Amino acid sequence: MAGGHHGYMGWWGDMGGPKQRGIITYSVSPYAQKPFAGALHNAIFNTFRRVSSQAFYVVLPAGLLIYVISASKQKNAYLYSKAGREDLEKLL
């Protein structure tokens, strides 16, 4: 360095120059740095919470439907059996 200062000048911001004023510092939000932080964990628990809140509206009608189909199949099988045909003949 031609004519430069070769000794230790000091740490950044303390190099012997005039005091700085009006310095604006910027930082990046942690959400911007790691936008998917905890996303998998939240997704699992959020999905469980939402599904369990809707289970009553799905499980009850599904159970009722399965019961009706099962009972109908049994009734149909009975009506097409020998004893069922005899009962049907009595009604007619």
Secondary structure, DSSP 8 states (H G I E B T S, - for coil): -TT---S---STT-SSS----S-------HHHH-TTTTHHHHHHHHHHHHHHHHHHHHHHHHHHHHHHHHHHHHHHHHHTSHHHHHHHHHH-
